[in-house]
């Protein structure tokens, strides 16, 4: 198949959706498909090629700085270039619910090209950036807007989790919902390394993700301070984002050991996971949480916020890996349990690593290929 992926951001790998999109394209090519990309231009030095149709960045007055701080970029649609790209494809897969996709869907319809769309942007992730993550009316309004602007035109919608498929059903989305995980990169498998000198003698707790309000790194910081083993705990936050300075200021007077905050490259992240003792995922809102999946696939027991607006609790094998969302005291109890029961933690590491195999990237991509095949067949019949 000739598969065109359309997304506002692809070449700057600084958020989960972008990283997942690049892995998806890589495996599609390994499966023998031709893949081209429509996205914004890049500043990372990746040269344009025949595989990429590059749009200019769309600057948003007033909010552009906030959008950039969240690791996002919007594309300014170029309809003539979009038409050229879509004309080439056998099927088009849209990955982000913004103007680029809106224009692309209209052009695909005009050219009678089959297309599908993914739901990767949770409304609560948007509203949390302006401290309105729990504003139900506003979040419902964004679900309605996405449906009206993008998804009412889509007969096939990729949902990374049952959780988000349920949210779309409740919001009146009528397309066929394909629940397909974004998939775990095969490089993330059970692996342990001796701790570097900085971490020697410490119990290392890792959390991976954008440093933003809804990810709730603050809950973890307070939990570490409340732990009976506070003097032993070393927190590592892997990621970038607008909350970095605020988290450093919060942690300084609370933690016995200075918090370590850093954006890691993939090899560095794999080594950091291999040196860690426990993984915490404190986010209140999450469509799937690839970072948590990669961590437990690599042999870290996770402790996950049991939030009704997050898909991540589905990965907990029992209640020892769940804590009340936003409750640092409850999280501290779970952390203390896993520190006190090292033998049990070692046993569960293998069980979580086995769980990761259910979400192997290759198998997930094959499920997406079946979705593409359905869209193509239906288009031919139409």
GIBELRA-V649526 format. One record per residue. RES is the residue in one letter. SS is DSSP state (~ for helix, > for strand, _ for the rest). BURIAL is b if it has 24 or more other C-alpha atoms within 12 Angstrom, else e. Layout:
RES | SS | BURIAL
RES | SS | BURIAL
This chain:
X | _ | e
X | > | b
X | > | b
X | > | b
X | > | b
X | > | b
X | _ | b
X | _ | b
X | _ | b
X | _ | b
X | _ | b
X | _ | b
X | _ | b
X | _ | b
X | _ | b
X | ~ | b
X | ~ | b
X | ~ | b
X | ~ | b
X | ~ | b
X | ~ | b
X | ~ | b
X | ~ | b
X | ~ | b
X | ~ | b
X | ~ | b
X | ~ | b
X | ~ | b
X | ~ | e
X | ~ | e
X | _ | e
X | _ | e
X | _ | e
X | > | b
X | > | b
X | > | b
X | > | b
X | > | b
X | > | b
X | > | b
X | _ | b
X | _ | b
X | _ | e
X | _ | e
X | _ | e
X | _ | e
X | _ | e
X | _ | e
X | _ | e
X | _ | e
X | _ | b
X | > | b
X | > | b
X | > | b
X | > | b
X | > | e
X | > | b
X | _ | b
X | _ | e
X | _ | e
X | _ | e
X | _ | e
X | _ | e
X | ~ | e
X | ~ | e
X | ~ | e
X | ~ | b
X | ~ | b
X | ~ | e
X | _ | b
X | _ | b
X | _ | b
X | _ | b
X | _ | b
X | > | b
X | > | b
X | _ | b
X | _ | b
X | ~ | b
X | ~ | e
X | ~ | b
X | ~ | b
X | ~ | b
X | ~ | e
X | ~ | b
X | ~ | b
X | ~ | b
X | ~ | b
X | _ | b
X | _ | b
X | > | b
X | > | b
X | > | b
X | > | b
X | _ | b
X | _ | b
X | _ | b
X | _ | b
X | ~ | b
X | ~ | b
X | ~ | b
X | ~ | b
X | ~ | b
X | ~ | b
X | ~ | b
X | ~ | b
X | ~ | b
X | ~ | b
X | ~ | e
X | ~ | e
X | _ | e
X | _ | b
X | _ | b
X | > | b
X | > | b
X | > | b
X | > | b
X | > | b
X | > | b
X | _ | b
X | _ | b
X | _ | b
X | ~ | b
X | ~ | b
X | ~ | b
X | ~ | b
X | ~ | b
X | ~ | b
X | _ | b
X | _ | e
X | _ | e
X | _ | e
X | _ | b
X | _ | b
X | _ | e
X | ~ | e
X | ~ | e
X | ~ | e
X | ~ | b
X | ~ | e
X | ~ | e
X | ~ | b
X | ~ | b
X | ~ | e
X | ~ | e
X | ~ | b
X | ~ | b
X | ~ | e
X | ~ | b
X | _ | b
X | ~ | b
X | ~ | b
X | ~ | b
X | _ | b
X | _ | b
X | > | b
X | > | b
X | > | b
X | > | b
X | _ | b
X | _ | b
X | ~ | b
X | ~ | b
X | ~ | b
X | ~ | b
X | ~ | e
X | ~ | b
X | ~ | b
X | ~ | e
X | ~ | e
X | _ | b
X | _ | e
X | _ | b
X | _ | e
X | _ | b
X | > | b
X | > | b
X | > | b
X | > | b
X | _ | b
X | _ | b
X | _ | b
X | _ | b
X | > | b
X | _ | b
X | _ | b
X | _ | e
X | _ | b
X | _ | b
X | _ | b
X | _ | b
X | _ | e
X | _ | e
X | _ | e
X | _ | e
X | _ | e
X | ~ | e
X | ~ | e
X | ~ | b
X | _ | e
X | _ | e
X | _ | b
X | > | b
X | > | b
X | > | b
X | > | b
X | > | b
X | > | b
X | _ | b
X | _ | b
X | _ | b
X | _ | b
X | ~ | b
X | ~ | b
X | ~ | b
X | _ | b
X | ~ | b
X | ~ | b
X | ~ | b
X | ~ | b
X | ~ | b
X | ~ | b
X | ~ | b
X | ~ | b
X | ~ | b
X | ~ | b
X | _ | b
X | _ | e
X | _ | b
X | _ | b
X | _ | e
X | _ | b
X | > | b
X | > | b
X | > | b
X | > | b
X | > | b
X | > | b
X | _ | b
X | _ | b
X | _ | b
X | _ | b
X | _ | b
X | ~ | b
X | ~ | e
X | ~ | e
X | ~ | b
X | ~ | b
X | ~ | e
X | ~ | e
X | ~ | b
X | ~ | e
X | _ | e
X | _ | b
X | _ | b
X | _ | e
X | _ | b
X | _ | b
X | _ | b
X | > | b
X | > | b
X | > | b
X | _ | b
X | _ | b
X | _ | e
X | ~ | e
X | ~ | e
X | ~ | e
X | ~ | b
X | ~ | b
X | ~ | b
X | ~ | b
X | ~ | b
X | ~ | b
X | ~ | b
X | _ | b
X | _ | b
X | > | b
X | > | b
X | > | b
X | > | b
X | _ | b
X | _ | b
X | _ | b
X | > | b
X | > | b
X | _ | b
X | _ | b
X | _ | b
X | ~ | b
X | ~ | b
X | ~ | b
X | ~ | b
X | ~ | b
X | ~ | b
X | ~ | b
X | ~ | b
X | _ | b
X | _ | b
X | _ | b
X | _ | b
X | > | b
X | > | b
X | > | b
X | > | b
X | _ | b
X | _ | b
X | _ | b
X | > | b
X | > | b
X | _ | b
X | ~ | b
X | ~ | b
X | ~ | b
X | ~ | b
X | _ | b
X | _ | b
X | _ | e
X | ~ | e
X | ~ | b
X | ~ | b
X | > | b
X | > | b
X | _ | b
X | _ | b
X | _ | b
X | _ | b
X | ~ | b
X | ~ | e
X | ~ | b
X | ~ | b
X | ~ | b
X | ~ | b
X | ~ | b
X | ~ | b
X | ~ | b
X | ~ | b
X | ~ | b
X | ~ | b
X | ~ | e
X | _ | e
X | ~ | e
X | ~ | e
X | ~ | e
X | ~ | b
X | ~ | e
X | ~ | e
X | ~ | b
X | ~ | b
X | ~ | b
X | ~ | b
X | ~ | b
X | ~ | b
X | ~ | b
X | ~ | b
X | ~ | b
X | ~ | b
X | ~ | b
X | ~ | b
X | > | b
X | ~ | b
X | ~ | b
X | ~ | b
X | ~ | b
X | ~ | b
X | ~ | b
X | ~ | b
X | ~ | b
X | ~ | b
X | ~ | e
X | ~ | b
X | ~ | b
X | ~ | b
X | ~ | e
X | ~ | b
X | ~ | b
X | ~ | e
X | ~ | e
X | ~ | e
X | ~ | e
X | ~ | e
X | _ | e
